């Protein structure tokens, strides 16, 4: 019999954690939002600019692995781990304002990614202690909030005169506020989890599970597209505005930043929609539909390059809605595909593989743009959803056979 969520305090905790994630995860794309200014400061190539995001991915992988191996999520109370990590990320982000060299900036971005490993995954566990029958909605809402948070530096950058210092200091303040919100207001709910530490001895057990491999295959297809879209869609939007004949200058830059914010933040609404639909129609159905829609947008958006700006903006926002609508549901699929004692290891492996893949896919876009132009540079990202849908279809077939 399915337990029905009944504790009225869960909605307050959902709002609180969503706000904390929104503010805390604003650090992730902070450097990307002011990437053009950093490029001018240090004379960076497009690939080097991409590393300002790619290195965050590496830091996050190292952080999640360290947290898992040391079992920090079980040793340290979640709210303390979250708050300390948010403050550490804020400190690294603030130091980026006065980074003397590109190399120093990369180190600070690596530290930021490492710190965010204590902000993102713990929040998924924290909200799950309050939701069981509506867990798709709960996790989807928190992931939606962090998606808006990742977009927030572009919103700050859209304000007149907002440069490197204004953007970075603002999101640093957001991260400090995030730590304060969790410290003061959060406590665990009625559905606490037993300790499930990472264990290398369980890696073989996890890999032997065909359903885990297929669910992770779907996740990898999703991740191949997601962070490349978040990293390069703002660059595409600005380039398209210039190609369409819009006057160059601060006003156009601000408009492009605002549209970039809307394109990424639309994923917040998409995540809530995805959580609601997954609870009703099933996770496999939701992730298949979302990947099909986002893959189609990856192909179509190039055809809008240099055309009417509102058309570019509309396609970008639709893409942003679907590209992350399924994100939270892949973790749920993985938890259902392995024995209970191996869930921690399964999730750690899934996350690490996914973010390692993004390090490759982010760096593929600049050479693709140089080779075929913006009209077709994003089309290759559709290969991720194609692969992901194939894996999920096989997962559905495997479960049906079982």
Buried (B, 14 or more C-beta within 10 A) or exposed (E): EEEEBEEEEBEEBBEBBBBBBBBBBBBBBBBBBBBBBBBEBBEBEBBBBBBBBBBBBBBBBBBBBBBBEEBBBBEBBBBBBBBBBBBBBBBBBBBBBEBEEBEEBBBBBBBBBBBBBBBBBBBBBBBBBBBBEBBBBBBBBBBBBBBBBBBBBBBBBBEEEBEBBBBBBBBBBBBBBBBBBBBEBBBBBEBEEEEBBBBEEBBEBBBEBEBBBBBBBBBBBBBBBBBBBBBBBBBBBBBBBEBBEBEEEEEBBBBBBBBBBBBBBBBBBBBBBBBBBBBEEBBBBBBBBBBBBBBBBBBBBBEBBBEEBEBBBBBBBBBBBBBBBBBBBBBBBBBBBBEEEBBBBBBBBBBBBBBBBBBEBBBBBBEBBEEEBBBBBBBBBBBBBBBBBBBBBBBBEBEEEE
